[in-house]
């Protein structure tokens, strides 16, 4: 089959790779109809992880069941399904507690597995014509038949639940004011989710004009951090108090305010200043234990200068970690079905698989309005 294969920093190619096959009675093979490029893929694409050439990318996958193992009971050939980016068993201590992003079974020696991602197990990515789904009864979420709302449903694999997860980590409640740092797909989903949860006012901090305009379109208040300290800008609009809650949707490749360089802890420290005393922070933005391209030796070891003293002084709470997609995807799916949510507003491009190398390059450079790309392998 054709697939998106990592060749080295800033290079992916469409290559022929081995077709997936049933390896366990609980597996299914899914014919991929939509698969999205994620900002997390860019970390590997840029050579900012330990990813080796040869990885097939793709952890945001939707398609139709092509073949089912004899142990699969809830799925049949022809079922339309979307898979969480988390590969999970459903029965370990963490899975039964709802922490499916930290499954103890699927990736021995590590808490958590995912498709097509470095250190997340042997699961081939879905930016390809087909993908194998293990523990399929647990990992597949059924969708309505047909092709309606395809670009909404594919976002259930990662960014819509991840944005919602940021709100859970920050304990966003009706009436809260919320500051979201990062106006990329996850940041916009976090802002959108805050509104779905009843937030009274939502700020989105970024410097990319298209992202800030998209935030404005969904009813958030855009904050351009190149125009001044973002925490101070937000305090000016909240009677000097700051927001009730804050969400980091950027992670370790955060940019310094007025310089063209990375400052990995700048968003965390800005949030500490942005959120009022006794508020809460949610951090779904990715941080890694090792960053080969870090700006200094500490950053390369995943150690950042975070203002823990101010965090403690203000009595702030902080939740972190990747999203447990299974905790949210069913009710988010139902919101989409009933037209109560339409997350596809972030999708800027829908392309055939063959255009993935160009899409990666443009998405990485944030050019030509590339905010979220969905690939259609069988287009």
LUMFIRO-533471 format. One record per residue (C-alpha): x, y, z; residue in three letters. Coordinates in steps of 0.1 Angstrom, whole numbers, padded with zeros to 4 digits, always signed. Example, Ala and Ser with C-alpha at 12.3 -4.5 7.8 and 13.67 -1.06 7.14 Angstrom:
! residues 2
+0123-0045+0078ala
+0137-0011+0071ser
***
This chain:
! residues 379
+0000+0000+0000unk
+0010+0037-0003unk
+0020+0055+0029unk
+0036+0086+0042unk
+0071+0076+0053unk
+0096+0097+0074unk
+0129+0100+0056unk
+0147+0124+0078unk
+0144+0160+0091unk
+0120+0180+0069unk
+0115+0151+0045unk
+0086+0127+0041unk
+0078+0106+0010unk
+0050+0085-0004unk
+0063+0050-0006unk
+0050+0014-0010unk
+0050-0004+0023unk
+0037-0038+0035unk
+0000-0041+0038unk
-0013-0045+0073unk
-0027-0079+0083unk
-0047-0094+0111unk
-0021-0104+0138unk
-0046-0112+0167unk
-0082-0123+0168unk
-0091-0088+0182unk
-0076-0069+0153unk
-0094-0052+0124unk
-0081-0038+0092unk
-0095-0003+0083unk
-0095+0012+0049unk
-0085+0047+0057unk
-0107+0074+0041unk
-0095+0104+0061unk
-0063+0109+0081unk
-0051+0143+0094unk
-0016+0158+0098unk
-0011+0168+0134unk
+0011+0194+0150unk
+0027+0166+0169unk
+0037+0150+0136unk
+0057+0182+0130unk
+0079+0175+0160unk
+0091+0143+0143unk
+0091+0159+0108unk
+0115+0186+0121unk
+0139+0161+0137unk
+0130+0172+0172unk
+0124+0137+0185unk
+0143+0104+0185unk
+0122+0092+0154unk
+0142+0071+0130unk
+0137+0071+0092unk
+0111+0046+0081unk
+0083+0054+0105unk
+0049+0056+0088unk
+0032+0087+0102unk
-0004+0092+0111unk
-0024+0089+0144unk
-0056+0107+0134unk
-0074+0081+0114unk
-0110+0074+0102unk
-0122+0048+0077unk
-0142+0017+0070unk
-0137-0018+0085unk
-0123-0040+0057unk
-0115-0071+0077unk
-0122-0083+0112unk
-0105-0109+0133unk
-0125-0138+0146unk
-0125-0125+0182unk
-0141-0091+0173unk
-0177-0090+0184unk
-0190-0054+0180unk
-0177-0046+0145unk
-0184-0059+0110unk
-0170-0053+0075unk
-0184-0020+0062unk
-0187-0002+0096unk
-0174+0034+0095unk
-0152+0040+0125unk
-0128+0066+0140unk
-0099+0055+0162unk
-0084+0075+0192unk
-0047+0082+0186unk
-0042+0063+0218unk
-0038+0025+0213unk
-0053+0010+0245unk
-0062-0024+0258unk
-0093-0015+0278unk
-0086-0038+0307unk
-0054-0026+0325unk
-0054-0006+0357unk
-0051+0027+0339unk
-0076+0019+0311unk
-0103+0008+0335unk
-0098+0040+0355unk
-0103+0060+0322unk
-0066+0068+0316unk
-0065+0052+0281unk
-0037+0075+0271unk
-0015+0057+0296unk
-0023+0021+0289unk
+0000-0003+0306unk
-0004-0032+0281unk
+0002-0020+0246unk
+0037-0007+0249unk
+0057-0027+0275unk
+0079-0005+0297unk
+0060+0027+0288unk
+0026+0040+0298unk
+0008+0047+0265unk
+0008+0037+0229unk
-0001+0054+0196unk
-0002+0049+0159unk
+0028+0061+0139unk
+0047+0079+0167unk
+0082+0076+0181unk
+0084+0055+0213unk
+0047+0048+0213unk
+0049+0011+0203unk
+0050-0009+0171unk
+0017+0005+0157unk
+0021+0016+0120unk
+0006+0050+0113unk
-0026+0056+0093unk
-0014+0082+0068unk
-0017+0052+0044unk
-0043+0033+0025unk
-0050+0009+0054unk
-0042+0006+0091unk
-0044-0023+0116unk
-0063-0015+0148unk
-0056-0038+0178unk
-0082-0043+0206unk
-0106-0031+0180unk
-0138-0035+0200unk
-0124-0011+0225unk
-0105+0013+0201unk
-0130+0018+0173unk
-0158+0043+0177unk
-0187+0037+0153unk
-0199+0065+0132unk
-0231+0070+0110unk
-0229+0053+0077unk
-0219+0073+0046unk
-0195+0102+0042unk
-0214+0130+0059unk
-0195+0151+0084unk
-0162+0133+0075unk
-0139+0162+0084unk
-0157+0167+0117unk
-0155+0131+0127unk
-0119+0126+0118unk
-0110+0153+0144unk
-0124+0130+0171unk
-0092+0110+0168unk
-0071+0136+0185unk
-0075+0174+0184unk
-0111+0179+0193unk
-0109+0156+0224unk
-0074+0170+0232unk
-0087+0206+0232unk
-0116+0194+0254unk
-0091+0176+0276unk
-0072+0209+0282unk
-0104+0222+0296unk
-0108+0192+0318unk
-0073+0195+0331unk
-0080+0232+0339unk
-0114+0224+0354unk
-0132+0249+0331unk
-0167+0255+0343unk
-0197+0276+0331unk
-0190+0313+0336unk
-0152+0309+0338unk
-0129+0332+0318unk
-0102+0312+0300unk
-0069+0321+0284unk
-0057+0296+0257unk
-0021+0300+0246unk
-0016+0287+0211unk
-0040+0293+0182unk
-0031+0262+0162unk
-0056+0234+0157unk
-0055+0221+0194unk
-0056+0257+0207unk
-0086+0265+0186unk
-0103+0233+0197unk
-0095+0242+0233unk
-0111+0276+0229unk
-0141+0261+0211unk
-0145+0235+0238unk
-0143+0262+0265unk
-0173+0278+0248unk
-0191+0245+0246unk
-0186+0242+0283unk
-0201+0276+0290unk
-0170+0298+0295unk
-0180+0335+0297unk
-0149+0349+0279unk
-0121+0331+0260unk
-0088+0346+0249unk
-0065+0330+0223unk
-0028+0340+0223unk
-0008+0336+0191unk
+0011+0356+0166unk
-0001+0341+0133unk
-0027+0364+0117unk
-0048+0336+0102unk
-0050+0318+0136unk
-0060+0350+0154unk
-0087+0357+0128unk
-0101+0322+0132unk
-0102+0327+0169unk
-0122+0359+0164unk
-0146+0341+0141unk
-0156+0316+0167unk
-0161+0343+0193unk
-0128+0343+0212unk
-0107+0374+0219unk
-0075+0373+0199unk
-0043+0384+0216unk
-0012+0390+0194unk
+0018+0384+0217unk
+0041+0404+0194unk
+0022+0435+0203unk
+0030+0433+0240unk
+0032+0411+0270unk
+0002+0387+0266unk
-0005+0384+0303unk
-0007+0422+0307unk
-0029+0424+0276unk
-0054+0399+0291unk
-0053+0415+0326unk
-0062+0449+0310unk
-0094+0432+0297unk
-0102+0414+0330unk
-0101+0443+0354unk
-0065+0435+0363unk
-0074+0401+0378unk
-0064+0377+0350unk
-0085+0348+0339unk
-0100+0320+0360unk
-0084+0292+0340unk
-0055+0289+0315unk
-0046+0263+0288unk
-0012+0256+0273unk
-0018+0243+0237unk
+0017+0251+0226unk
+0042+0229+0244unk
+0080+0228+0243unk
+0085+0246+0210unk
+0071+0279+0222unk
+0085+0311+0207unk
+0100+0340+0226unk
+0078+0371+0225unk
+0099+0395+0203unk
+0127+0373+0191unk
+0129+0346+0164unk
+0140+0319+0188unk
+0125+0292+0210unk
+0119+0297+0247unk
+0105+0264+0259unk
+0091+0276+0293unk
+0076+0309+0281unk
+0040+0298+0278unk
+0040+0280+0312unk
+0055+0311+0328unk
+0030+0334+0310unk
+0001+0313+0322unk
+0013+0316+0358unk
+0011+0353+0354unk
-0022+0353+0334unk
-0043+0332+0357unk
-0057+0347+0389unk
-0047+0334+0423unk
-0063+0300+0431unk
-0071+0294+0394unk
-0060+0263+0374unk
-0038+0255+0344unk
-0044+0227+0319unk
-0014+0216+0299unk
-0022+0194+0269unk
+0006+0209+0249unk
+0034+0184+0243unk
+0066+0184+0265unk
+0092+0157+0260unk
+0119+0142+0283unk
+0145+0147+0255unk
+0147+0173+0228unk
+0177+0170+0204unk
+0170+0205+0191unk
+0165+0222+0224unk
+0180+0258+0226unk
+0202+0249+0256unk
+0215+0218+0274unk
+0187+0218+0300unk
+0160+0220+0274unk
+0177+0191+0255unk
+0171+0170+0287unk
+0135+0182+0291unk
+0143+0204+0320unk
+0128+0239+0319unk
+0130+0270+0341unk
+0094+0272+0352unk
+0083+0298+0378unk
+0073+0272+0404unk
+0076+0299+0432unk
+0049+0321+0416unk
+0028+0290+0409unk
+0029+0281+0446unk
+0025+0316+0458unk
-0007+0321+0438unk
-0021+0287+0448unk
-0025+0276+0412unk
-0034+0240+0403unk
-0019+0224+0372unk
-0030+0193+0352unk
-0008+0178+0325unk
-0006+0149+0301unk
-0018+0136+0268unk
-0055+0132+0262unk
-0074+0101+0271unk
-0095+0102+0240unk
-0119+0074+0249unk
-0131+0095+0279unk
-0146+0122+0256unk
-0150+0110+0220unk
-0184+0094+0223unk
-0202+0124+0236unk
-0183+0147+0213unk
-0193+0125+0184unk
-0230+0129+0195unk
-0226+0167+0196unk
-0214+0166+0160unk
-0243+0143+0150unk
-0268+0166+0165unk
-0252+0197+0149unk
-0242+0211+0184unk
-0205+0211+0174unk
-0187+0215+0141unk
-0150+0213+0148unk
-0141+0211+0111unk
-0139+0249+0110unk
-0102+0244+0116unk
-0096+0223+0085unk
-0080+0245+0058unk
-0071+0218+0032unk
-0083+0184+0021unk
-0058+0167-0002unk
-0050+0133-0017unk
-0023+0113+0000unk
+0002+0120-0028unk
+0003+0157-0018unk
+0014+0149+0018unk
+0051+0160+0013unk
+0040+0194+0001unk
+0013+0196+0028unk
+0039+0189+0055unk
+0063+0215+0042unk
+0036+0242+0040unk
+0020+0233+0074unk
+0054+0234+0090unk
+0060+0269+0076unk
+0025+0281+0085unk
+0021+0294+0049unk
-0008+0298+0025unk
-0034+0295+0053unk
-0023+0259+0062unk
-0039+0254+0096unk
-0051+0218+0095unk
-0047+0193+0067unk
-0069+0162+0061unk
-0055+0136+0037unk
-0078+0112+0017unk
-0058+0081+0008unk
-0084+0067-0016unk
-0094+0100-0032unk
***
